[in-house]
Amino acid sequence: MRYLMANGRIPRKSLRKHPTVTQEPLTPQRSRELIRAHRGWPGMRISGHLDLHGLSTLYYLPDNLTCGSLDISDCPHLTALPSGLRVTRWIEVAGSGLTDLPTNHGFILHWRGMPVSDRVALIPDSITGQDILNTENVELRRVLIERIGYDAFLKQVGGLIRDQDRDAGGDRQLVCIPFDDDEPLMMLKVICPSTGHLHALRVPPHMRTCHQAAAWVAGFDHPDDYHPIVES
């Protein structure tokens, strides 16, 4: 099977001598090095946890791979799991490029350490604001908010307006969504001057004014030091 890279090219096979294929379990570190260099082989066995986090050049995994647990978080070009994959514990998928999973796969999926369903991992557009409000588990609720996005969540559930003003970029609102069992979600609603799109930017819950929140977003510790002429 041929795997295309983002620029339309097929990853070149390494010109270095291929390592001796073995059915003996490999160490996690050695396995990461081989897979990162596109030198893995079908039937690789890893003793324990295989950490592939953050491999931006990872486009595929060897077929019939076996490991205890698997971390493919922040591997944006890995869009599918290999045929015959065997994972005895869980797969961390946050920020990966996965778009589909085998039917009746039986894998336990994690998103930033939190067990999630296939729907949460792969179909964030199906999550609603009401789903989030009905979720009692605080950590899972945070994952759902991340998956749906602050813009969509705020648009669906509204919130309490703590402050509003207007700056060079247009109207702004500081909006709070309170939770009984967690810190409130505080967001600054702003309009992008170049596109006209409305964006919700998360800010610390202790923010009290739009200007204070905007200064924090811009990296200023003291709001009085923040005096933008035109937002960009």
Backbone as CSV, one residue per row, in Angstrom:
resi,resn,N_x,N_y,N_z,CA_x,CA_y,CA_z,C_x,C_y,C_z
1,MET,0.852,-1.196,0.000,0.000,0.000,0.000,0.878,1.231,0.000
2,ARG,0.488,2.230,-0.744,1.292,3.435,-0.855,0.679,4.523,0.010
3,TYR,1.530,5.215,0.744,1.074,6.253,1.651,1.599,7.595,1.148
4,LEU,0.694,8.525,0.875,1.081,9.812,0.342,1.381,10.787,1.460
5,MET,2.412,11.583,1.285,2.730,12.636,2.228,1.850,13.836,1.916
6,ALA,1.881,14.831,2.815,1.023,15.998,2.666,1.319,16.754,1.380
7,ASN,2.568,16.707,0.903,2.919,17.436,-0.306,2.760,16.585,-1.560
8,GLY,2.118,15.422,-1.416,1.860,14.588,-2.573,2.941,13.582,-2.873
9,ARG,4.027,13.596,-2.118,5.114,12.664,-2.368,5.017,11.459,-1.453
10,ILE,5.545,10.349,-1.922,5.581,9.138,-1.115,6.854,9.160,-0.287
11,PRO,6.768,8.892,1.035,7.990,8.893,1.846,9.042,7.965,1.260
12,ARG,10.242,8.481,1.105,11.320,7.673,0.564,11.747,6.614,1.573
13,LYS,12.059,5.439,1.079,12.583,4.411,1.952,14.025,4.747,2.298
14,SER,14.392,4.438,3.524,15.739,4.757,3.967,16.765,4.004,3.131
15,LEU,17.859,4.695,2.790,18.936,4.064,2.038,19.889,3.312,2.956
16,ARG,19.716,3.497,4.264,20.560,2.784,5.202,20.178,1.314,5.244
17,LYS,21.098,0.498,5.683,20.839,-0.925,5.769,19.684,-1.190,6.714
18,HIS,18.731,-1.994,6.258,17.567,-2.302,7.074,17.998,-3.156,8.256
19,PRO,17.476,-2.871,9.447,17.852,-3.675,10.606,17.394,-5.114,10.435
20,THR,18.058,-6.004,11.115,17.691,-7.409,11.050,16.290,-7.601,11.613
21,VAL,15.419,-8.198,10.801,14.047,-8.434,11.241,14.054,-9.523,12.301
22,THR,13.381,-9.244,13.399,13.317,-10.207,14.485,11.908,-10.248,15.043
23,GLN,11.517,-11.405,15.542,10.223,-11.549,16.189,10.335,-11.376,17.696
24,GLU,11.556,-11.155,18.177,11.745,-10.905,19.595,11.259,-9.495,19.938
25,PRO,10.696,-9.305,21.125,10.227,-7.968,21.509,11.359,-6.946,21.514
26,LEU,11.069,-5.770,20.975,12.034,-4.678,20.943,11.756,-3.716,22.091
27,THR,12.770,-2.965,22.480,12.556,-1.959,23.513,11.740,-0.809,22.925
28,PRO,10.975,-0.114,23.746,10.187,1.018,23.241,11.041,2.080,22.556
29,GLN,12.211,2.395,23.116,13.056,3.428,22.530,13.565,3.017,21.152
30,ARG,14.012,1.765,21.030,14.503,1.275,19.742,13.376,1.251,18.715
31,SER,12.200,0.863,19.146,11.050,0.811,18.242,10.696,2.199,17.734
32,ARG,10.727,3.187,18.627,10.433,4.564,18.207,11.434,5.029,17.158
33,GLU,12.711,4.730,17.377,13.745,5.148,16.431,13.526,4.519,15.057
34,LEU,13.202,3.227,15.034,13.003,2.535,13.763,11.777,3.057,13.025
35,ILE,10.678,3.221,13.744,9.446,3.684,13.110,9.598,5.131,12.652
36,ARG,10.275,5.938,13.440,10.497,7.334,13.058,11.304,7.423,11.768
37,ALA,12.232,6.495,11.569,13.070,6.485,10.365,12.436,5.689,9.225
38,HIS,11.161,5.276,9.395,10.452,4.484,8.382,11.177,3.168,8.110
39,ARG,11.711,2.551,9.166,12.455,1.305,9.013,11.813,0.161,9.793
40,GLY,10.556,0.340,10.168,9.850,-0.734,10.846,9.452,-1.822,9.865
41,TRP,8.975,-2.945,10.384,8.583,-4.059,9.519,7.306,-4.701,10.060
42,PRO,6.561,-5.381,9.199,5.336,-6.050,9.644,5.638,-7.074,10.736
43,GLY,4.788,-7.083,11.746,4.959,-8.046,12.823,5.874,-7.583,13.940
44,MET,6.257,-6.314,13.952,7.098,-5.804,15.043,6.403,-6.008,16.382
45,ARG,7.182,-6.391,17.381,6.662,-6.579,18.734,7.433,-5.677,19.683
46,ILE,6.697,-4.912,20.472,7.318,-3.963,21.394,6.994,-4.386,22.819
47,SER,7.996,-4.394,23.653,7.803,-4.796,25.044,7.341,-3.600,25.867
48,GLY,6.039,-3.442,25.979,5.500,-2.366,26.800,4.896,-1.242,25.983
49,HIS,5.099,-0.017,26.460,4.463,1.170,25.892,5.273,1.724,24.723
50,LEU,4.602,1.963,23.601,5.247,2.555,22.430,4.844,4.019,22.338
51,ASP,5.794,4.907,22.601,5.531,6.346,22.614,5.984,6.963,21.296
52,LEU,5.008,7.321,20.457,5.293,7.974,19.181,4.793,9.415,19.179
53,HIS,4.556,9.942,20.348,4.012,11.295,20.496,4.832,12.324,19.717
54,GLY,4.113,13.171,18.970,4.743,14.313,18.334,5.558,14.027,17.088
55,LEU,5.415,12.838,16.500,6.169,12.539,15.277,5.408,13.109,14.076
56,SER,5.768,14.306,13.682,5.046,14.991,12.607,5.294,14.372,11.241
57,THR,6.324,13.525,11.123,6.618,12.882,9.837,6.126,11.437,9.799
58,LEU,5.305,11.054,10.753,4.783,9.689,10.793,3.518,9.608,9.946
59,TYR,3.564,8.778,8.897,2.432,8.651,7.982,1.764,7.283,8.054
60,TYR,2.451,6.297,8.590,1.874,4.962,8.693,2.642,4.165,9.741
61,LEU,2.023,3.090,10.192,2.649,2.157,11.121,2.730,0.789,10.460
62,PRO,3.689,-0.038,10.857,3.794,-1.371,10.261,2.560,-2.220,10.572
63,ASP,2.158,-3.040,9.623,1.047,-3.955,9.853,1.426,-4.979,10.922
64,ASN,0.393,-5.486,11.599,0.567,-6.542,12.608,1.507,-6.125,13.741
65,LEU,1.492,-4.843,14.053,2.287,-4.317,15.162,1.664,-4.751,16.486
66,THR,2.503,-5.102,17.459,2.030,-5.508,18.780,2.741,-4.700,19.856
67,CYS,1.966,-4.140,20.787,2.558,-3.404,21.904,1.575,-3.391,23.066
68,GLY,2.067,-2.978,24.228,1.207,-2.930,25.399,0.229,-1.772,25.330
69,SER,0.748,-0.571,25.097,-0.066,0.628,24.902,0.624,1.475,23.841
70,LEU,-0.139,2.392,23.250,0.369,3.135,22.096,-0.019,4.600,22.215
71,ASP,0.962,5.486,22.040,0.709,6.928,22.063,1.019,7.508,20.693
72,ILE,-0.030,7.915,19.969,0.145,8.548,18.660,-0.380,9.983,18.702
73,SER,-0.394,10.567,19.894,-0.884,11.937,20.029,0.018,12.903,19.267
74,ASP,-0.619,13.921,18.687,0.090,14.958,17.935,0.921,14.375,16.798
75,CYS,0.370,13.349,16.150,0.928,12.813,14.900,-0.106,13.131,13.817
76,PRO,-0.120,14.354,13.309,-1.229,14.817,12.465,-1.370,14.117,11.124
77,HIS,-0.296,13.479,10.640,-0.368,12.838,9.327,-0.677,11.349,9.406
78,LEU,-0.810,10.830,10.606,-1.189,9.427,10.765,-2.712,9.357,10.756
79,THR,-3.280,8.936,9.635,-4.733,8.991,9.455,-5.428,7.654,9.672
80,ALA,-4.665,6.568,9.783,-5.289,5.254,9.947,-4.381,4.346,10.767
81,LEU,-4.997,3.411,11.463,-4.243,2.406,12.200,-3.901,1.253,11.262
82,PRO,-2.809,0.564,11.515,-2.392,-0.506,10.606,-3.261,-1.754,10.743
83,SER,-3.248,-2.547,9.707,-3.966,-3.818,9.737,-3.317,-4.753,10.754
84,GLY,-4.138,-5.455,11.507,-3.618,-6.442,12.439,-2.992,-5.872,13.696
85,LEU,-3.240,-4.592,13.990,-2.671,-3.979,15.191,-3.206,-4.662,16.446
86,ARG,-2.294,-4.955,17.384,-2.681,-5.546,18.662,-2.136,-4.676,19.790
87,VAL,-3.062,-4.095,20.554,-2.711,-3.255,21.698,-3.462,-3.795,22.905
88,THR,-2.743,-4.162,23.939,-3.388,-4.828,25.071,-4.035,-3.859,26.053
89,ARG,-3.611,-2.581,26.041,-4.183,-1.651,27.008,-4.942,-0.524,26.304
90,TRP,-4.287,0.536,25.887,-5.001,1.689,25.346,-4.177,2.376,24.264
91,ILE,-4.868,3.265,23.514,-4.228,4.079,22.479,-4.552,5.539,22.755
92,GLU,-3.521,6.362,22.907,-3.695,7.807,23.087,-3.746,8.455,21.708
93,VAL,-4.872,9.131,21.387,-5.090,9.617,20.022,-5.228,11.136,19.919
94,ALA,-5.071,11.868,21.016,-5.284,13.321,20.984,-4.367,13.996,19.971
95,GLY,-4.955,14.789,19.083,-4.164,15.532,18.118,-3.611,14.706,16.978
96,SER,-4.017,13.448,16.890,-3.571,12.630,15.758,-4.438,12.940,14.540
97,GLY,-4.078,12.350,13.409,-4.856,12.583,12.200,-5.874,11.499,11.912
98,LEU,-6.147,10.634,12.879,-7.065,9.518,12.647,-8.424,10.010,12.174
99,THR,-8.914,9.391,11.112,-10.226,9.737,10.575,-11.196,8.567,10.620
100,ASP,-10.687,7.379,10.908,-11.548,6.202,10.918,-10.885,5.115,11.753
101,LEU,-11.690,4.155,12.180,-11.199,3.017,12.948,-11.816,1.746,12.390
102,PRO,-11.126,0.619,12.527,-11.698,-0.640,12.047,-13.009,-0.956,12.765
103,THR,-13.929,-1.585,12.060,-15.198,-1.983,12.662,-14.950,-2.974,13.796
104,ASN,-15.645,-2.770,14.914,-15.508,-3.659,16.077,-14.044,-3.819,16.495
105,HIS,-13.332,-2.703,16.548,-11.887,-2.760,16.808,-11.550,-3.196,18.233
106,GLY,-12.345,-2.814,19.210,-12.086,-3.227,20.583,-11.004,-2.442,21.297
107,PHE,-10.456,-1.403,20.677,-9.411,-0.610,21.322,-10.014,0.331,22.371
108,ILE,-9.254,0.594,23.420,-9.615,1.614,24.398,-8.908,2.897,23.981
109,LEU,-9.681,3.915,23.632,-9.114,5.168,23.155,-9.001,6.166,24.303
110,HIS,-7.894,6.902,24.313,-7.690,7.972,25.287,-7.522,9.298,24.553
111,TRP,-8.012,10.360,25.173,-7.756,11.720,24.687,-7.156,12.493,25.853
112,ARG,-5.858,12.749,25.771,-5.095,13.387,26.849,-5.297,12.656,28.177
113,GLY,-5.220,11.331,28.087,-5.292,10.500,29.276,-6.688,10.117,29.711
114,MET,-7.702,10.675,29.067,-9.090,10.405,29.448,-9.713,9.400,28.485
115,PRO,-10.259,8.278,28.989,-10.946,7.337,28.090,-12.122,8.013,27.391
116,VAL,-12.197,7.846,26.073,-13.269,8.475,25.300,-13.847,7.470,24.313
117,SER,-15.030,7.785,23.825,-15.684,6.946,22.829,-15.129,7.253,21.439
118,ASP,-15.445,6.384,20.492,-15.052,6.633,19.102,-15.629,7.957,18.621
119,ARG,-16.847,8.252,19.015,-17.521,9.482,18.594,-16.756,10.717,19.049
120,VAL,-16.335,10.732,20.298,-15.597,11.886,20.811,-14.252,12.018,20.104
121,ALA,-13.598,10.893,19.866,-12.270,10.921,19.260,-12.295,11.316,17.790
122,LEU,-13.328,10.883,17.069,-13.304,11.028,15.611,-14.371,11.953,15.037
123,ILE,-15.468,12.188,15.771,-16.567,12.976,15.197,-16.922,14.118,16.149
124,PRO,-16.027,15.078,16.334,-16.309,16.167,17.284,-17.516,17.006,16.905
125,ASP,-17.846,17.058,15.604,-18.998,17.858,15.177,-20.312,17.299,15.708
126,SER,-20.295,16.040,16.158,-21.524,15.436,16.682,-21.762,15.793,18.145
127,ILE,-20.769,16.398,18.802,-20.899,16.780,20.209,-21.676,18.092,20.295
128,THR,-22.600,18.167,21.219,-23.390,19.384,21.393,-23.062,20.050,22.724
129,GLY,-23.417,21.317,22.810,-23.226,22.035,24.058,-23.994,21.396,25.197
130,GLN,-25.178,20.878,24.897,-25.977,20.231,25.933,-25.309,18.946,26.411
131,ASP,-24.661,18.222,25.492,-23.898,17.034,25.896,-22.874,17.409,26.966
132,ILE,-22.207,18.528,26.746,-21.161,18.965,27.669,-21.752,19.351,29.016
133,LEU,-22.843,20.105,28.993,-23.471,20.518,30.244,-24.005,19.326,31.032
134,ASN,-24.368,18.255,30.329,-24.902,17.064,30.996,-23.811,16.112,31.481
135,THR,-22.553,16.407,31.157,-21.446,15.527,31.536,-20.987,15.839,32.955
136,GLU,-21.061,14.854,33.836,-20.706,15.070,35.236,-19.204,14.965,35.482
137,ASN,-18.512,14.126,34.717,-17.073,13.964,34.900,-16.349,15.225,34.424
138,VAL,-15.648,15.882,35.339,-15.013,17.163,35.031,-13.966,17.020,33.929
139,GLU,-13.114,15.998,34.021,-12.051,15.824,33.030,-12.625,15.522,31.656
140,LEU,-13.653,14.686,31.605,-14.285,14.384,30.320,-14.952,15.628,29.756
141,ARG,-15.548,16.435,30.614,-16.179,17.669,30.153,-15.154,18.586,29.491
142,ARG,-13.971,18.666,30.078,-12.924,19.507,29.492,-12.494,18.986,28.128
143,VAL,-12.432,17.660,27.999,-12.096,17.067,26.706,-13.165,17.408,25.674
144,LEU,-14.430,17.304,26.066,-15.521,17.595,25.136,-15.488,19.052,24.682
145,ILE,-15.171,19.955,25.608,-15.075,21.371,25.233,-13.936,21.574,24.243
146,GLU,-12.819,20.902,24.494,-11.697,20.998,23.557,-12.091,20.475,22.184
147,ARG,-12.827,19.368,22.155,-13.189,18.761,20.881,-14.178,19.619,20.095
148,ILE,-15.167,20.180,20.778,-16.163,20.978,20.065,-15.621,22.357,19.714
149,GLY,-14.695,22.860,20.531,-14.125,24.182,20.298,-14.869,25.247,21.090
150,TYR,-14.132,26.236,21.566,-14.739,27.287,22.383,-15.779,28.089,21.610
151,ASP,-15.513,28.356,20.333,-16.454,29.149,19.540,-17.823,28.483,19.488
152,ALA,-17.828,27.190,19.125,-19.095,26.468,18.982,-19.787,26.290,20.326
153,PHE,-19.006,25.996,21.364,-19.601,25.796,22.686,-20.288,27.065,23.171
154,LEU,-19.604,28.180,23.045,-20.177,29.447,23.495,-21.406,29.815,22.664
155,LYS,-21.353,29.549,21.379,-22.485,29.869,20.509,-23.720,29.065,20.894
156,GLN,-23.507,27.807,21.322,-24.640,26.938,21.634,-25.224,27.177,23.018
157,VAL,-24.381,27.454,24.003,-24.889,27.534,25.381,-24.993,28.960,25.909
158,GLY,-24.427,29.926,25.203,-24.476,31.296,25.697,-23.542,31.489,26.873
159,GLY,-23.948,32.292,27.847,-23.103,32.547,29.006,-23.493,33.848,29.673
160,LEU,-22.823,34.153,30.769,-23.078,35.381,31.511,-22.080,36.446,31.076
161,ILE,-22.580,37.585,30.636,-21.706,38.672,30.192,-21.186,39.420,31.415
162,ARG,-19.879,39.346,31.630,-19.252,40.016,32.766,-18.815,41.438,32.428
163,ASP,-18.490,41.662,31.152,-18.049,42.997,30.740,-18.169,43.081,29.227
164,GLN,-18.328,44.275,28.722,-18.329,44.482,27.275,-17.826,45.882,26.974
165,ASP,-17.129,46.005,25.861,-16.616,47.303,25.448,-16.342,47.264,23.950
166,ARG,-15.663,48.263,23.475,-15.304,48.331,22.060,-13.892,48.891,21.961
167,ASP,-13.068,48.230,21.151,-11.714,48.730,20.940,-11.504,48.943,19.452
168,ALA,-10.241,49.086,19.039,-9.948,49.354,17.630,-10.425,48.238,16.714
169,GLY,-10.536,47.011,17.250,-10.962,45.886,16.421,-12.460,45.694,16.368
170,GLY,-13.197,46.343,17.266,-14.648,46.198,17.278,-15.174,45.870,18.663
171,ASP,-16.405,45.379,18.713,-17.047,45.058,19.984,-16.405,43.828,20.623
172,ARG,-16.352,43.840,21.958,-15.818,42.705,22.712,-16.745,42.402,23.888
173,GLN,-16.748,41.138,24.289,-17.499,40.728,25.472,-16.669,39.741,26.280
174,LEU,-16.721,39.891,27.585,-16.118,38.921,28.496,-17.263,38.063,29.026
175,VAL,-17.254,36.786,28.655,-18.382,35.901,28.938,-17.939,34.779,29.870
176,CYS,-18.787,34.464,30.834,-18.492,33.424,31.819,-19.537,32.315,31.730
177,ILE,-19.057,31.064,31.720,-19.942,29.904,31.815,-19.599,29.196,33.125
178,PRO,-20.452,29.305,34.136,-20.136,28.717,35.448,-20.452,27.223,35.504
179,PHE,-19.700,26.519,36.337,-19.951,25.107,36.621,-19.972,24.924,38.132
180,ASP,-20.844,24.059,38.602,-20.950,23.831,40.045,-19.735,23.105,40.608
181,ASP,-19.116,22.248,39.793,-18.046,21.384,40.291,-16.685,21.674,39.671
182,ASP,-16.538,22.824,39.029,-15.263,23.161,38.396,-15.160,24.674,38.299
183,GLU,-13.955,25.170,38.014,-13.800,26.607,37.867,-14.593,27.091,36.656
184,PRO,-15.064,28.328,36.679,-15.848,28.830,35.548,-15.004,28.923,34.284
185,LEU,-15.667,28.785,33.167,-15.009,28.943,31.872,-15.187,30.393,31.447
186,MET,-14.090,31.140,31.409,-14.126,32.555,31.060,-13.556,32.729,29.656
187,MET,-14.294,33.450,28.810,-13.865,33.632,27.428,-14.057,35.072,26.982
188,LEU,-13.137,35.512,26.154,-13.225,36.840,25.557,-13.711,36.683,24.120
189,LYS,-14.870,37.256,23.827,-15.416,37.216,22.468,-14.908,38.433,21.703
190,VAL,-14.222,38.171,20.610,-13.662,39.255,19.806,-13.989,39.017,18.338
191,ILE,-13.883,40.073,17.564,-14.093,39.989,16.120,-12.755,40.187,15.427
192,CYS,-12.409,39.251,14.546,-11.168,39.373,13.788,-11.334,40.491,12.758
193,PRO,-10.505,41.546,12.809,-10.660,42.671,11.879,-10.518,42.275,10.415
194,SER,-9.680,41.274,10.133,-9.418,40.914,8.738,-10.496,40.024,8.134
195,THR,-11.149,39.189,8.957,-12.149,38.256,8.425,-13.571,38.572,8.869
196,GLY,-13.701,39.322,9.961,-15.029,39.602,10.488,-15.622,38.455,11.279
197,HIS,-14.852,37.379,11.467,-15.345,36.225,12.201,-15.270,36.462,13.708
198,LEU,-16.241,35.900,14.407,-16.271,36.002,15.862,-15.478,34.852,16.465
199,HIS,-14.606,35.159,17.419,-13.785,34.139,18.058,-13.934,34.224,19.572
200,ALA,-13.875,33.060,20.219,-13.914,32.984,21.678,-12.545,32.533,22.160
201,LEU,-11.892,33.366,22.943,-10.556,33.081,23.450,-10.643,32.799,24.942
202,ARG,-10.162,31.642,25.362,-10.227,31.323,26.785,-9.203,32.150,27.554
203,VAL,-9.635,32.673,28.685,-8.770,33.474,29.550,-8.948,32.984,30.983
204,PRO,-8.038,33.339,31.888,-8.166,32.897,33.286,-9.472,33.370,33.920
205,PRO,-10.018,32.590,34.839,-11.318,32.936,35.429,-11.307,34.194,36.290
206,HIS,-10.115,34.694,36.653,-10.083,35.891,37.496,-10.156,37.183,36.685
207,MET,-10.232,37.086,35.361,-10.353,38.289,34.547,-11.660,39.015,34.871
208,ARG,-11.596,40.350,34.896,-12.774,41.140,35.251,-13.239,42.077,34.137
209,THR,-12.349,42.431,33.222,-12.722,43.333,32.131,-12.210,42.795,30.806
210,CYS,-12.823,43.267,29.731,-12.377,42.868,28.392,-10.937,43.317,28.152
211,HIS,-10.617,44.526,28.596,-9.268,45.045,28.380,-8.235,44.205,29.124
212,GLN,-8.546,43.827,30.347,-7.637,42.978,31.118,-7.435,41.636,30.420
213,ALA,-8.526,41.057,29.918,-8.442,39.768,29.233,-7.652,39.885,27.935
214,ALA,-7.895,40.950,27.172,-7.175,41.149,25.913,-5.683,41.348,26.170
215,ALA,-5.359,42.067,27.239,-3.956,42.271,27.588,-3.294,40.946,27.938
216,TRP,-4.023,40.096,28.663,-3.479,38.778,29.026,-3.232,37.941,27.768
217,VAL,-4.181,37.957,26.831,-4.025,37.212,25.578,-2.800,37.699,24.812
218,ALA,-2.555,39.011,24.857,-1.426,39.600,24.134,-0.099,39.421,24.865
219,GLY,-0.150,38.852,26.078,1.084,38.580,26.800,1.515,39.657,27.770
220,PHE,0.608,40.567,28.114,0.940,41.642,29.047,0.517,41.261,30.464
221,ASP,1.427,41.434,31.415,1.099,41.175,32.814,0.282,42.308,33.419
222,HIS,0.494,43.508,32.905,-0.198,44.679,33.440,-1.078,45.286,32.345
223,PRO,-2.388,45.276,32.522,-3.301,45.800,31.499,-3.015,47.243,31.103
224,ASP,-2.497,48.045,32.031,-2.222,49.450,31.713,-1.124,49.603,30.664
225,ASP,-0.324,48.546,30.462,0.749,48.604,29.466,0.261,48.241,28.067
226,TYR,-0.984,47.814,27.967,-1.516,47.326,26.690,-2.366,48.412,26.047
227,HIS,-1.859,48.975,24.933,-2.571,50.043,24.234,-2.483,49.819,22.722
228,PRO,-3.175,48.824,22.196,-3.115,48.573,20.747,-3.833,49.672,19.974
229,ILE,-3.281,50.005,18.815,-3.924,50.993,17.944,-4.907,50.299,17.018
230,VAL,-4.429,49.215,16.372,-5.283,48.425,15.487,-4.994,46.963,15.758
231,GLU,-6.034,46.172,16.010,-5.859,44.742,16.207,-5.595,44.082,14.865
232,SER,-4.757,43.044,14.863,-4.481,42.331,13.612,-4.573,40.842,13.839
